[in-house]
Amino acid sequence: MEMPEVIPICYCGNPAKLNMSWSNDNPGRRFFECKKFSNGFQKPCRFFSWFDPPLTPHARVVLLGLLKKVKTLEDARKREEKLGF
């Protein structure tokens, strides 16, 4: 994964963490967020910034199709493992 030249600083003064979205709207799109963004035990600073530009509609459809195929294959493998194949 290509790392950015400059890592943004979040609102609480820490280097932001680079993550990847797997939502249907932004599959595979990377973004920066505060390290505390999802932590329920600390008050998050809510810093968020996209690293990658939006996907084209065609790229989004292709990527979602590939993710669906991978999930189908993983589910089939898990069923086979349970059956002892």
DRENMAR-529592 format. One record per residue: residue in one letter; x, y, z of N, C-alpha, C, O in turn; residue number from 1. Coordinates in nm, 3 decimals, decimal comma. Layout:
REM residues N
REC aa    n.px    n.py    n.pz   ca.px   ca.py   ca.pz    c.px    c.py    c.pz    o.px    o.py    o.pz   i
REC  a       X       Y       Z       X       Y       Z       X       Y       Z       X       Y       Z NUM
...
REM end
This chain:
REM residues 85
REC aa    n.px    n.py    n.pz   ca.px   ca.py   ca.pz    c.px    c.py    c.pz    o.px    o.py    o.pz   i
REC  m   0,085  -0,117   0,000   0,000   0,000   0,000   0,089   0,123   0,000   0,179   0,136   0,083   1
REC  e   0,064   0,212  -0,092   0,141   0,336  -0,103   0,114   0,426   0,018  -0,001   0,452   0,053   2
REC  m   0,221   0,470   0,081   0,207   0,558   0,196   0,216   0,704   0,150   0,292   0,736   0,058   3
REC  p   0,140   0,789   0,214   0,143   0,931   0,176   0,275   0,994   0,217   0,342   0,948   0,309   4
REC  e   0,312   1,100   0,146   0,435   1,172   0,180   0,418   1,248   0,312   0,513   1,259   0,390   5
REC  v   0,298   1,300   0,334   0,271   1,376   0,456   0,152   1,313   0,527   0,046   1,296   0,467   6
REC  i   0,169   1,278   0,652   0,059   1,224   0,732  -0,004   1,338   0,809   0,064   1,408   0,884   7
REC  p  -0,135   1,359   0,790  -0,199   1,471   0,858  -0,202   1,451   1,010  -0,197   1,338   1,060   8
REC  i  -0,210   1,562   1,079  -0,221   1,562   1,224  -0,369   1,583   1,259  -0,433   1,673   1,206   9
REC  c  -0,422   1,499   1,346  -0,563   1,511   1,382  -0,583   1,626   1,481  -0,487   1,690   1,523  10
REC  y  -0,707   1,650   1,516  -0,741   1,764   1,601  -0,682   1,754   1,741  -0,664   1,855   1,808  11
REC  c  -0,651   1,631   1,786  -0,594   1,617   1,920  -0,441   1,617   1,918  -0,377   1,595   2,021  12
REC  g  -0,381   1,642   1,799  -0,237   1,660   1,789  -0,157   1,536   1,757  -0,034   1,541   1,757  13
REC  n  -0,222   1,424   1,729  -0,152   1,299   1,696  -0,151   1,277   1,545  -0,239   1,328   1,475  14
REC  p  -0,053   1,201   1,494  -0,057   1,164   1,352  -0,182   1,080   1,326  -0,214   0,989   1,402  15
REC  a  -0,251   1,110   1,219  -0,372   1,036   1,184  -0,335   0,897   1,134  -0,224   0,874   1,085  16
REC  k  -0,429   0,804   1,146  -0,410   0,665   1,105  -0,474   0,646   0,967  -0,585   0,692   0,942  17
REC  l  -0,403   0,576   0,877  -0,454   0,548   0,744  -0,531   0,416   0,748  -0,477   0,313   0,789  18
REC  n  -0,658   0,420   0,707  -0,745   0,302   0,705  -0,804   0,284   0,567  -0,785   0,368   0,479  19
REC  m  -0,876   0,173   0,549  -0,941   0,147   0,422  -1,089   0,120   0,445  -1,127   0,045   0,535  20
REC  s  -1,172   0,182   0,363  -1,317   0,165   0,372  -1,358   0,039   0,296  -1,305   0,010   0,188  21
REC  w  -1,453  -0,035   0,352  -1,511  -0,150   0,282  -1,662  -0,135   0,272  -1,734  -0,233   0,260  22
REC  s  -1,710  -0,010   0,278  -1,853   0,015   0,261  -1,889  -0,001   0,114  -1,802   0,003   0,027  23
REC  n  -2,018  -0,019   0,087  -2,062  -0,030  -0,053  -2,042   0,100  -0,129  -2,025   0,098  -0,251  24
REC  d  -2,044   0,212  -0,059  -2,027   0,341  -0,126  -1,881   0,373  -0,159  -1,853   0,442  -0,257  25
REC  n  -1,787   0,321  -0,079  -1,645   0,355  -0,095  -1,555   0,232  -0,078  -1,461   0,238   0,002  26
REC  p  -1,579   0,123  -0,149  -1,497   0,003  -0,128  -1,352   0,025  -0,169  -1,324   0,071  -0,280  27
REC  g  -1,261  -0,009  -0,080  -1,118   0,001  -0,111  -1,061   0,141  -0,104  -0,942   0,160  -0,129  28
REC  r  -1,143   0,239  -0,072  -1,096   0,378  -0,067  -1,033   0,405   0,069  -1,090   0,373   0,173  29
REC  r  -0,913   0,464   0,067  -0,839   0,489   0,191  -0,871   0,626   0,249  -0,903   0,721   0,177  30
REC  f  -0,862   0,633   0,381  -0,892   0,757   0,450  -0,809   0,768   0,577  -0,763   0,667   0,631  31
REC  f  -0,791   0,890   0,624  -0,723   0,916   0,750  -0,829   0,941   0,857  -0,932   1,003   0,830  32
REC  e  -0,802   0,893   0,978  -0,887   0,924   1,091  -0,803   0,929   1,217  -0,691   0,877   1,220  33
REC  c  -0,857   0,991   1,320  -0,790   0,994   1,448  -0,777   0,853   1,501  -0,868   0,771   1,482  34
REC  k  -0,668   0,822   1,567  -0,650   0,689   1,626  -0,758   0,659   1,728  -0,786   0,542   1,756  35
REC  k  -0,819   0,762   1,784  -0,923   0,744   1,885  -1,064   0,750   1,826  -1,162   0,747   1,900  36
REC  f  -1,076   0,758   1,692  -1,206   0,780   1,626  -1,309   0,675   1,666  -1,424   0,711   1,694  37
REC  s  -1,271   0,549   1,671  -1,367   0,441   1,698  -1,359   0,389   1,841  -1,430   0,295   1,877  38
REC  n  -1,275   0,448   1,922  -1,254   0,398   2,057  -1,363   0,451   2,150  -1,372   0,572   2,172  39
REC  g  -1,445   0,362   2,204  -1,555   0,401   2,291  -1,511   0,444   2,429  -1,593   0,498   2,504  40
REC  f  -1,385   0,421   2,466  -1,338   0,451   2,601  -1,274   0,589   2,612  -1,251   0,638   2,722  41
REC  q  -1,245   0,651   2,500  -1,184   0,783   2,501  -1,272   0,877   2,419  -1,341   0,833   2,327  42
REC  k  -1,269   1,003   2,451  -1,344   1,100   2,373  -1,270   1,123   2,241  -1,159   1,176   2,242  43
REC  p  -1,329   1,084   2,128  -1,260   1,100   1,999  -1,260   1,245   1,953  -1,347   1,323   1,989  44
REC  c  -1,161   1,278   1,873  -1,156   1,414   1,819  -1,231   1,423   1,687  -1,253   1,533   1,637  45
REC  r  -1,272   1,311   1,630  -1,353   1,304   1,508  -1,284   1,352   1,381  -1,350   1,389   1,284  46
REC  f  -1,150   1,353   1,380  -1,077   1,391   1,259  -1,102   1,285   1,152  -1,094   1,165   1,181  47
REC  f  -1,131   1,327   1,029  -1,153   1,237   0,917  -1,118   1,311   0,789  -1,157   1,426   0,770  48
REC  s  -1,044   1,244   0,700  -1,006   1,303   0,572  -0,981   1,192   0,471  -0,908   1,097   0,501  49
REC  w  -1,039   1,202   0,352  -1,014   1,103   0,249  -0,871   1,116   0,197  -0,822   1,227   0,179  50
REC  f  -0,805   1,002   0,173  -0,672   1,000   0,112  -0,686   0,978  -0,039  -0,620   1,045  -0,118  51
REC  d  -0,772   0,883  -0,078  -0,793   0,851  -0,219  -0,910   0,931  -0,276  -1,004   0,964  -0,204  52
REC  p  -0,905   0,962  -0,405  -1,019   1,028  -0,468  -1,136   0,928  -0,480  -1,114   0,808  -0,468  53
REC  p  -1,257   0,976  -0,503  -1,371   0,886  -0,520  -1,349   0,791  -0,638  -1,282   0,825  -0,735  54
REC  l  -1,406   0,673  -0,628  -1,400   0,577  -0,738  -1,495   0,618  -0,848  -1,598   0,682  -0,823  55
REC  t  -1,462   0,582  -0,971  -1,557   0,603  -1,079  -1,671   0,504  -1,061  -1,652   0,400  -0,998  56
REC  p  -1,789   0,533  -1,114  -1,901   0,438  -1,099  -1,866   0,298  -1,151  -1,903   0,198  -1,090  57
REC  h  -1,794   0,291  -1,264  -1,757   0,160  -1,319  -1,662   0,085  -1,225  -1,680  -0,034  -1,201  58
REC  a  -1,562   0,154  -1,174  -1,466   0,089  -1,083  -1,536   0,038  -0,958  -1,503  -0,069  -0,908  59
REC  r  -1,633   0,115  -0,906  -1,707   0,074  -0,787  -1,785  -0,054  -0,814  -1,786  -0,145  -0,731  60
REC  v  -1,852  -0,062  -0,929  -1,930  -0,181  -0,965  -1,838  -0,302  -0,978  -1,870  -0,410  -0,929  61
REC  v  -1,724  -0,285  -1,045  -1,629  -0,395  -1,064  -1,576  -0,442  -0,928  -1,573  -0,562  -0,901  62
REC  l  -1,534  -0,350  -0,845  -1,478  -0,386  -0,715  -1,582  -0,455  -0,627  -1,550  -0,555  -0,562  63
REC  l  -1,705  -0,405  -0,624  -1,810  -0,469  -0,545  -1,840  -0,609  -0,597  -1,866  -0,700  -0,518  64
REC  g  -1,836  -0,628  -0,728  -1,857  -0,761  -0,786  -1,747  -0,858  -0,745  -1,774  -0,973  -0,711  65
REC  l  -1,623  -0,811  -0,747  -1,511  -0,896  -0,705  -1,519  -0,930  -0,557  -1,492  -1,044  -0,518  66
REC  l  -1,556  -0,833  -0,474  -1,570  -0,859  -0,330  -1,680  -0,962  -0,304  -1,666  -1,048  -0,216  67
REC  k  -1,789  -0,954  -0,380  -1,898  -1,051  -0,365  -1,850  -1,192  -0,402  -1,884  -1,288  -0,334  68
REC  k  -1,772  -1,204  -0,509  -1,720  -1,335  -0,550  -1,625  -1,392  -0,445  -1,629  -1,511  -0,415  69
REC  v  -1,540  -1,307  -0,388  -1,448  -1,352  -0,285  -1,525  -1,403  -0,164  -1,493  -1,509  -0,110  70
REC  k  -1,628  -1,329  -0,123  -1,708  -1,371  -0,008  -1,777  -1,504  -0,036  -1,782  -1,591   0,052  71
REC  t  -1,830  -1,522  -0,156  -1,895  -1,647  -0,193  -1,797  -1,763  -0,184  -1,830  -1,869  -0,132  72
REC  l  -1,675  -1,744  -0,236  -1,572  -1,848  -0,230  -1,529  -1,877  -0,087  -1,508  -1,993  -0,050  73
REC  e  -1,514  -1,773  -0,005  -1,478  -1,794   0,135  -1,587  -1,870   0,209  -1,557  -1,959   0,289  74
REC  d  -1,713  -1,837   0,184  -1,824  -1,908   0,249  -1,826  -2,055   0,207  -1,851  -2,142   0,290  75
REC  a  -1,801  -2,082   0,079  -1,799  -2,221   0,031  -1,684  -2,298   0,096  -1,701  -2,415   0,132  76
REC  r  -1,568  -2,234   0,110  -1,454  -2,299   0,174  -1,485  -2,332   0,320  -1,451  -2,440   0,367  77
REC  k  -1,549  -2,240   0,390  -1,585  -2,264   0,530  -1,684  -2,381   0,543  -1,673  -2,462   0,635  78
REC  r  -1,780  -2,389   0,450  -1,876  -2,501   0,453  -1,804  -2,634   0,429  -1,834  -2,734   0,494  79
REC  e  -1,709  -2,634   0,335  -1,634  -2,756   0,307  -1,549  -2,798   0,426  -1,538  -2,917   0,455  80
REC  e  -1,490  -2,702   0,494  -1,409  -2,733   0,613  -1,495  -2,797   0,722  -1,450  -2,890   0,789  81
REC  k  -1,615  -2,749   0,739  -1,707  -2,803   0,840  -1,746  -2,947   0,805  -1,767  -3,030   0,893  82
REC  l  -1,755  -2,976   0,675  -1,793  -3,110   0,631  -1,674  -3,205   0,623  -1,691  -3,325   0,601  83
REC  g  -1,553  -3,152   0,641  -1,433  -3,235   0,642  -1,371  -3,261   0,506  -1,300  -3,360   0,490  84
REC  f  -1,397  -3,177   0,408  -1,336  -3,194   0,275  -1,198  -3,140   0,271  -1,132  -3,146   0,167  85
REM end
